[in-house]
Amino acid sequence: MVEAALSKPENLPVGPTGRDGVGWWGVGTLIVTEAALFGYLLFAYYYTGATAPAGWLLETAPRLKLALPNTILLLLSSLVAWWAEQGILRRRRPQALLGFGMVFLMGAAFVAIQWLEWRSKTYSLGTSSYASLYFVTTGFHIAHVIVGLVILLALFSWTALDFFSPRRRIVVSAGVLYWHFVDIVWLMVFSTYYLTPYLGFGR
Amino acid sequence: MRQLDLRTPLVGIDSVDHEARLLRLWETSPGLKGFLTSVDHKQIGIRYIITAFIFLALGGIEALVMRLQLAGPNLSLLTPAQYNQLFSTHGMTMIFLYAAPVLSGFSNYLWPLLLGSRDMAFPRLNALGYWIYLASGLFLYAGFLTGNGPNDGWFNYVPYASRDYNPGLNEDFYALGMVFLGISTTVGAANFVVTAFRTRAPGMSINRLPILVWGTLTASVANLIVVPAVSLAFFLLWMDRQFGTQFFNPAGGGQPLLWQHLFWIFGHPWVYAIVLPAMGMVSDGLPVFCRRPLVGYSLVALSTVATMILGFGVWVHHMFATGLPGLGLSLFSGASIVITLPSAVAVFAWLATIRLGRPVITTAFLFFSSMILLFVIGGVSGFMTASVPVDWQLTDTYFVVAHLHYVLIGINLFPVVGATYFWFPKMTGRMLNERLGRWNFWTMFLGFNLAFLPMHLTGLLGMPRRVYTYNDYAGWHALNLITSIGAFVLAIGVLLFFVNVLKSLRAGAVAGKNPWDAPTLEWAVSSPPPPYNFAVIPTVASRHPLWEEHLDQGGATSSIDRGMLLDEGKETIATSGLDAVPDMVLEMPEDSFAPVLLTLGLAVLFVGLLLKAWLTVGIGGAIAALAMLAWFWPRSELREREPARG
């Protein structure tokens, strides 16, 4: 008789612990598929631009006056989100609340400034393929920021209700991860639309 | 009650008390409430399969009507416009509403059983995937039934899909319906990926996974990456049609070929996504009837993954005739030729398994083994069109129609029907009738080949596809008549299959746990399995836990009857990604209204978008948001938060 290979694990964590749990993987798959979505949006930009006749760009030197500070604001908000998550990790609830509140305001400011940026454009959605790509791509990003704002609001309220501890906080870590993603993806969108024209793409 | 953070799960054997406890924890409540809230992967899987078979029947009827129209020259059963809607709806139905969902259904049903787990990693997400599939299918068919079906082929090229040439709601139904359906595919894929890596039985290391799991896992990773391409394409098309954007309009600086790129960046990997799991069914089912393990397990698993990786880089072979630069064409042509190599690995592995085994001829065996032949025919005609000059000659002719039907019917429908003969006893506790099964098989096999083998010739003789009729001097008459007759024979075969299923549900021979003496874990539980699947969590020590005695590979044996009890709550075990070492007790969610409510909200939202009724969009969005808030609200039962203080 051969011995059966019986698994008898000891002291297993019950449920998600820290950020380790199936939910963390779930947000990972969400980010993969969303990153692909933005990849295709940028592919549409580069492909259309590369095959278009000269003069496709409506702005050969996009104005950075609003866009650059706004980009920096969004990237800084990622740092604050990290700081807020640290507040949960170190059992400093006021820090977490302040952090989530600040990220929310920074994100909301980003949306407002982006709105001003849209309004300052001399072209509109249907002017040309460039204009359509610009508004739809940045529009997709704004939509993601707004979803992120709703998540931040939920995290703020749940932290206020004292739901989390360093052990039980997978929701916090997943939400903050999503916010980081929204910020990083903006860097790609910003570089594509605001910086590559200076390198000569699509002129 | 204080919640323990760490626990050593009790190990023991099954008992009556234990089963009663598990049943109370896992059983779905009866009636409408249970129907709407169930998160049991077996119920969801069966719903997927039944819904997909209904769409198969609808798509089949559409095909038969078209074959009547094409049975002779200059027939006028259908107007050109009706024909356009029929062939487009037929393609949409078969590819999006049958071929992929039926495989999701089988995988949903089988995965936790194959993996020795009690459910998928995200049971509520699983329910959401089904509900959205159903809702988007109804949405798409609502278009067809109101005379607004898609009418530009399933691939839906611009400019014909643009508003200038296609002013009705047809393309709006199709575009929005596809974006809606994409959500279902994506959440399903996410669930499969996480389930494959996190919820397997202890000991089921990655080199012990059934090939079906490899196939669906590979397809799911691909879906996560490529489905956004088609969803985006359809969304941009809708924007072009309704909001005056210029994505595909050359007059506004748009690029019509962008549509084709985005569509086929999705479309070609998707072809593999709807065959790789079916190939997995053959790789797992065929060896059971050959009474030996699959030859070349590792090679087959690796070639599954290799097919997909190469499959990302072949999409342009759908666009050889669009005037792209020659260098690009040769690269994609090369990739399309190379991709036959991993496919051939599977073919030779199956042939060797039959040759080295002692085949037992059952209906399932007939379907699985005949698929090898159909796969080779469809593969060779695909290989031919991978060559640019050959493709220029054959593109847009019936040769391509013959090819794609050999691939889709040969590598999807035949394995799926075989898989039904194989796993029906597990799902229902009854065997399908073997005698009727032979009739079923031979009618389908002969009908299919009668319909589609001559069609290669029709294409070589130059008959263009997607055209509603042809002249009598073209010389295509006899071939078309044969194809039409074959199509009806095939349809009778499929009908016999449905008859067999319905008859055997009531009168089939009762199946025990393991009627085929098969080697994998799903056959270790009763037929049909209890709601919790496994009373104790099995420990796996080999690729064939139920064949260890007669394979006698030495070493430790799998432990099926003794294992972790996990009956303190609705629980299963999480394991590490590669070696499947237990690393967490997973708390599983109860049945929930959230998935069906979220689907309802999204359905209202999409109807609002279609009609541009913004208030409706707002209401739908609000319902969806509330459902998601309820879904994600952290719960202490699931250990997502600390229990209420004080």
Contacts between the chains, C-beta under 8 A, distances in Angstrom:
chain1	res1	chain2	res2	distance
A	2	B	554	7.5
A	2	B	555	7.1
A	2	B	556	6.2
A	2	B	557	5.1
A	3	B	556	5.3
A	3	B	557	7.5
A	4	B	539	7.3
A	4	B	541	7.5
A	4	B	556	6.4
A	4	B	557	5.1
A	4	B	558	7.0
A	4	B	559	4.1
A	4	B	562	7.0
A	5	B	203	5.9
A	5	B	539	5.4
A	5	B	540	7.7
A	5	B	541	4.0
A	5	B	556	3.7
A	5	B	557	6.8
A	5	B	558	6.6
A	5	B	559	6.2
A	6	B	11	6.9
A	6	B	539	5.2
A	6	B	559	4.4
A	6	B	562	5.9
A	6	B	563	6.7
A	7	B	202	3.4
A	7	B	203	6.2
A	7	B	537	7.6
A	7	B	539	4.2
A	7	B	559	7.6
A	7	B	563	7.0
A	7	B	564	7.2
A	7	B	582	5.9
A	8	B	11	5.2
A	8	B	564	7.9
A	9	B	8	7.4
A	9	B	9	6.8
A	9	B	202	7.4
A	9	B	564	7.8
A	9	B	581	7.7
A	9	B	582	4.1
A	9	B	583	7.9
A	10	B	8	4.6
A	11	B	6	4.6
A	11	B	7	7.3
A	11	B	8	5.7
A	12	B	6	6.7
A	12	B	7	6.1
A	12	B	8	7.1
A	12	B	9	6.5
A	12	B	573	8.0
A	12	B	582	6.2
A	12	B	583	6.9
A	12	B	584	5.9
A	12	B	585	5.2
A	13	B	5	6.6
A	13	B	6	5.9
A	13	B	583	7.6
A	13	B	584	5.2
A	13	B	585	7.2
A	14	B	3	7.3
A	14	B	4	6.3
A	14	B	5	6.5
A	14	B	6	6.9
A	14	B	7	5.3
A	14	B	584	7.5
A	14	B	585	4.6
A	14	B	587	7.0
A	14	B	639	6.2
A	15	B	584	7.5
A	15	B	585	7.1
A	15	B	586	7.3
A	15	B	587	4.8
A	15	B	638	6.4
A	15	B	639	2.5
A	15	B	640	7.5
A	16	B	584	7.8
A	16	B	638	8.0
A	16	B	639	6.0
A	16	B	640	6.6
A	17	B	5	7.4
A	17	B	584	7.3
A	20	B	584	7.3
A	21	B	584	7.2
A	22	B	121	4.7
A	22	B	122	6.9
A	22	B	194	5.5
A	22	B	198	5.3
A	22	B	199	7.4
A	22	B	574	6.7
A	22	B	586	6.8
A	23	B	640	7.7
A	25	B	121	7.6
A	25	B	193	7.7
A	25	B	194	4.5
A	25	B	197	6.9
A	25	B	198	6.3
A	26	B	121	7.6
A	26	B	122	6.2
A	26	B	125	7.6
A	26	B	190	6.2
A	26	B	194	5.8
A	29	B	189	7.5
A	29	B	190	3.8
A	29	B	193	5.5
A	29	B	194	6.5
A	29	B	224	5.8
A	30	B	190	6.7
A	32	B	224	5.3
A	32	B	225	7.0
A	33	B	186	5.6
A	33	B	189	7.9
A	33	B	190	7.3
A	33	B	224	4.5
A	33	B	225	7.2
A	33	B	227	7.0
A	33	B	228	5.8
A	34	B	228	7.6
A	36	B	224	7.1
A	36	B	225	4.9
A	36	B	226	7.4
A	36	B	228	4.6
A	36	B	229	7.4
A	37	B	228	3.8
A	37	B	231	7.5
A	37	B	232	6.2
A	39	B	228	8.0
A	40	B	228	5.9
A	40	B	229	4.9
A	40	B	232	5.0
A	40	B	262	6.3
A	40	B	265	7.4
A	41	B	232	6.6
A	43	B	261	7.7
A	43	B	262	7.9
A	44	B	232	7.6
A	44	B	236	7.4
A	44	B	247	7.1
A	44	B	258	5.8
A	44	B	262	7.1
A	47	B	255	6.6
A	47	B	258	5.9
A	47	B	261	6.6
A	48	B	247	7.7
A	48	B	253	7.6
A	48	B	254	7.0
A	48	B	255	4.6
A	48	B	258	6.0
A	51	B	255	5.7
A	51	B	257	7.5
A	52	B	253	5.7
A	52	B	255	7.2
A	56	B	253	6.0
A	125	B	243	6.4
A	125	B	244	6.8
A	125	B	245	5.8
A	126	B	243	7.2
A	126	B	244	3.7
A	126	B	245	5.9
A	126	B	246	6.4
A	126	B	252	7.3
A	127	B	246	7.7
A	127	B	252	7.8
A	128	B	246	5.6
A	128	B	252	5.3
A	128	B	253	4.4
A	129	B	245	8.0
A	129	B	246	4.4
A	129	B	247	6.0
A	129	B	249	7.5
A	129	B	252	5.7
A	129	B	253	4.1
A	129	B	254	4.2
A	129	B	255	6.8
A	130	B	253	6.5
A	131	B	246	7.4
A	132	B	239	7.3
A	132	B	245	3.7
A	132	B	246	5.0
A	132	B	247	5.6
A	132	B	252	7.6
A	132	B	254	7.5
A	133	B	247	7.2
A	136	B	236	7.1
A	136	B	239	6.5
A	136	B	245	6.8
A	136	B	247	8.0
A	150	B	625	7.7
A	154	B	629	7.3
A	154	B	632	7.3
A	158	B	634	6.0
A	158	B	641	7.3
A	162	B	642	7.6
A	162	B	645	6.1
A	163	B	634	5.3
A	163	B	641	3.8
A	163	B	642	6.4
A	164	B	634	7.8
A	164	B	641	6.2
A	164	B	642	6.8
A	165	B	642	5.0
A	167	B	5	6.4
A	167	B	642	8.0
A	168	B	634	8.0
A	168	B	639	6.1
A	168	B	640	6.5
A	168	B	641	5.3
A	168	B	642	5.2
A	170	B	640	6.3
A	171	B	632	7.1
A	171	B	634	5.1
A	171	B	640	5.7
A	171	B	641	7.5
